[in-house]
Amino acid sequence: MAEVVELSNLTLNNEEARSTSEVIFEKTIESPELSAVHRVDTDVDMDKFIPIVGELGLVGKADPGGCATNEITEVIPVSEKTWEPKLISGRLPICATDIPAKIKFWKRARQANKTWEEIDNEYMAFVEDQGIKAVHNSIIRHTEFGDKTASPFGDATGNQTLTVGTDKTFFNVINGMWEQVEADLALAPNNEGYHYSITENGLATTALQLVLAADRALKAMRALYENIDPVAFEGNLVFAMTRTMFNNWTAFLEDQSLAFMLTQAESKGGVSGFSYRGIPIVVRLDWDKTIKTYYNNGTTLHYPHRIILADIDNLPVGTRDSESLKDFSAQYDFVTKKWYMDFAYTIDMKILLESQIAYAL
């Protein structure tokens, strides 16, 4: 007998929608890809200032004696940036007749890690899982690859960095981390952050780009470490890099008979368990996938190899709501015979001090 699913039972009331959205939002903002690289600021409003406080300059001279004093004329430098969170929304439709088959494949894929064993209703577990995927993927894309001027190759209305046929409106909402990095790079030779040039990124074909010098990642990390503003070491520094650069580094260690260094913790969610000179390495598999899929002009990839060294507090992500999505619902429509999951959230991302980042592109 065929399995029958009454999708109307999946319609969430207000309290259920809120509870489910809290789970989705919490799991998304705490994901290693986001939390290992970015500080997450909540309750962020439009036009809210981010104060950036510097350090007091030179103080302390020989006492002049008598009634005279060494009056301090230095001032504490204070600058600011402004949060500009944008509302982002989406809808995930699922045909009623597809639900049983999707559930079976989903349960099979989730069986090993038992992610949802605490949820009694497997259909609601499926709803939340799909919600997390949808929200997580969109937040990461906007946070790190958002670019208000992005356009596909051949579309002269923008920078023509996207793959032909890509819908640029999925990228044009905010300026994310890499757009801000490239904006800093465009200021060369007066850019504030330190830049190490990955030679292979500039080669004429994708095939040539993907053949890295054996020690490219090592040289890049060493250069970033040695040239980043020393003040950055007072924070919580991390190396975040594409899988291509991480593979290059581990292969170099093996070739140098340093394979014993590869016995550390296995990669989990992008956090590799490895470090360079005591600084954790975060491997961003999603960066490689995004670049190969959406930044391919048919001849070359747009910076296929990337590393950034920064304090996670210098790369904050801002959102208005720390407890739930602005809007979340899952309900069945009897007319279309589809189940719809709607979500909406606000997001922005800022590099606070370009002078305290180092990057390899």
N, C-alpha and C positions, 0 to 999 in steps of 0.2 A: 504493500500500500504506500502510495506516495506521501511524503511528509507534507503536512499542511501547516503553514505559519500564519497566524492571525496578526498581521502587522499593526493593526490598530492598537494592539496592546503595547506597542513600542512608543506610543505617543506619551511624551513626558509632561507631567504637571509642573507648575512653577517651581515647587520645592525640589522635585527630582531633577529638573533641568539645572537648577542652581548647584545641586550636589554634584551632578555629573560634570558640569563646566569647571567646578573647583578642582576635581580630580584631573581633568584634561590640562588645565592651566598649570597646576602644580607640577605634574609630570613633565610638561613641556619646558617650563622655565628652569627646572632643576636638571634637565638633560645634560650630560657631559659636554655635548657640543656647544651648548650655550654657557653653562655655568663655569666650565673650565677655562673659558677664554674671556668672558664678559661678566662684569658686575651687573646685576639686575636691580634697577631703581623702580620703585612702585609709587603709586599715587602721583604720577607726573601729569601736569596739566599743560595745555597749550600756552606758549610764551613764558613758561616758568623758567627763571634764570638758574644756571648752574654756576655757582661761584667757583673761581679757580684762584686759590690763594698761594702766592709765592712766599719767598723767605726774606726776612729782614737782612739788609746788606751788612757791610762792615761796621762793627761797633767796638769800643774799647781802645782808648789811647792812654798815654801816660797822664796822670792827673796833673792839671796845671797848677794846683796849689791855691791857697787862699780861698777867696769866695768864688773863683771862676769854676766853671763846669765844662765838661765835654758834652755839649748838647748834641744829641743824635739827630742828624738831618736826613738820614736814610728813611725811606717809607717802605711799608710792606706792599709789594705789588699785588694788585687784585684785578683779575679780568673775569670775563664771563662768556658763557655760551647759552643759547636758548633752546629749550626743548620744543620740538615741533611734532608731537605725536600725531600720526595719521590713523584714521579709522580704516581697518581692513576687514573684509567680510568674504564669505564663501558659502557655497551650498553643495552638499554631496548627495546626489540622488542614487537610489538603489532600487532596481526593479524587484517587485514582490517575488516573481518566480525564480530570481537568482539567489535569494536569501539562503535557502537550504544548502545549495552547493557551496556558496561562499563561506557559510559557517563551517562546513566540513573541512575545507582547505585551511581556513583560519585556525580551527582547533588543532589540526595536524601540525601547523607551523608553530603554534604557541605551546605545544605540549611539553617541550623540553624545559623551558624556563619557567613554566607555570605562572606567568605574569598575572593571570586573572583568577587564580584559585580562590581568592577571597570574595569573589562575586558569585552569588548564587545563580542569577539569571544569565545564562550564556549569551542570550541575544542582547542584553544590555551591555555585557562585557564586549561584545562585538561592536556595538554602537560606540562605546568609549574608546575602543582601540582605533576605530576608523577616525574618530574625532581627534585623537592624539596625533595620528599620522598627518592628517590634514593641517592641523594648527601648527604642529612642530615644523613640518616642511616649509610652510609659508613664513613662519617667524624667522627661521634660519636664512631663508632666501632673501627676505627683505633686510634683515639685520646685516648681512655680510655682502650681498651682491646687489642690493638696491641701488638704483642709479636713475635719477630723474631724466637724464639725457640719453639713456640707453636706447638703441634702435638696432634692428637687424641689418646685416650686411646688404648694401644696396638701397637702404632707406636713409636718404640724406637728411631726414628731419632730426637725426641724433648723431651719436658717435659711431654707429655702425659696428659695434663690437659683438652683437648677438648673432646667433645662427640664423640663416635664412628661414623664414616661416615662423620664427618665435614671436609670440604675442608680447610686445614690449610692455603692455600695461601690467603684466605680472612683475615688472621690475621697476616701473617708473614712479612708485609711491614715495619713497624716501631715498636719501643718499646713505647707503650703508658703509660698512667699514672699508671695503676695497675701493669704492669710489673715492672716499676721503683720502685713502692712501695714495691713489693715483693723482688726486688733486695736489697733494703735497709733492709727489714726484714731478709733476708738471712745472713746479717752481724752480727746478734745478737750473743753475747751480746753487740757488739760494734756498732750497727746500730745508725745512726745519728738522725733519726726521732724517736719520741716517739711511742711505739706500745702498744696497749691494746689488750689482747687476748680474743676473744669471744669464750668461752668454747664450745658452741654448734657447732661451725664450725668444731671442731675436732672429733665429735661423729661418730659412725660407720655406720649409715644409714641416708638416707635423711629424713626419718620420725622423727628420733631423732634430727637431726639437726634443723628441723623447729619448734621444741617446745622450745621456749626461756624462760629463767627465767623471771619472771614478771617485774623485774627492770633492765634487761640487758641493754637496750638502755640508761636508765638514768645513770647507772654506767659507761657505755662506754663514753658518752658525758662528764660526770663530770671528768673522768680520762683524757680525751684528753684536756679539758679546763684547768685543773690544771697543766698539765705536758708539754704542748707545750712551746717552747722557748718564753719567755716574749717579745722578740723583734717582734714576729709575730703579736702581738696586735697593732703594729703601722700601720699595713696594713688593708686590706679589707677582714677580715676573714669570712668564711662561713663554715657551716656544710653541707656536701653532704652525703646522705645515701640511702641505699636500702629501698624499701617500707616495708620490713619486720621489720627493725629497727624503722621506723617511726610509724608503727602500734603498735609495742611493747611499744613505749613511750606514744602514745595517750591513749592506753588501761590502762597503769599505772596511768595516770592522772585521768581517769574516775574512776578507782578503788579506788583512793585516794580522791574521791569526789572533784576533781579539774576540773570538766567538764566545768566550766565557762571559762577556758583557751582555750577551743576548739571552741569558738564562733568567732574566728578571720577569716580572709579572707580565702575563699576556695582555694584549690590548683588549680593552673593554669600553665600548661606547666612545672610542676616540682617544681615551686617556691611555697612553702606551705603557706606562710603568717605567719608561726610560727617562733619562735626564742627560743634559749636557752641561758640564761644569756646575752641577747641582741645581740646574733650572729644569723643571718638568717639561717633557715634550708631549704635546697634544697632536695626535695624527687625525687630520680632517679628511676622512674618506669622502664625505659629502662634497668637499671642494673639488676633488678630482672629477666626480660624477657631474657636478654642475658645469664645470668648465668644458668637459668633453661634449656634453649635451647641448649647452646653450651658448657657448663661446667658441664656435667653430665656423670660420668663414669659408670652409671648403678647401682651404690650402694650409692654413695654420690655426693653432689654438691661441687664444688671448691669454698670455701669461700662464701656461700650464703648470709651471713650477713656482710655488710661493711659500714664503716663510714670513712670519711677523713675530718680533720679540717685543713684548709690552707688559706693563703691569695691568692686570685685569681690571683694576679700579680706574685705569685710564681709558678703558673701552666700554663705558656703561651702555646698557640697553634700558630704555625708559618705557614704562607702560602705565596706564592710568589705574589699573585695578589689580590688586595683589591677591584677591580671593577668588575671582571668577572671571569668565569672559564677559564682555559687555552684553553679549546676546548669545544664547545657545538653545536650540530646540531640536527635538527629534520627533517627527510625527508622520503618520501615514495619510496619504491623500487618496480617497476612494475613487476619484475621477481618473487620475493618471495611473492608479494602482502602483504607485511608487512611494517609497519611504524617503523622506528628506531630512537631512541634518544640516541646519544652518548655524553658522558661527560668525562672530565678529569680535575684534579686539583692536586696541590701539598700540602703536609701537613707534619708537624712534631709536636712533643709535648715534652716539657722538664719540669722536676722538677728542679728548679734552686738551691734551698737550701734545701737539705733533712733534715737539722738540724731544719728547721722551719715548718715542717709538723708533724701532729699527726694523727694516723690512728688506726682503730679498725678492726681486721681481725680474 
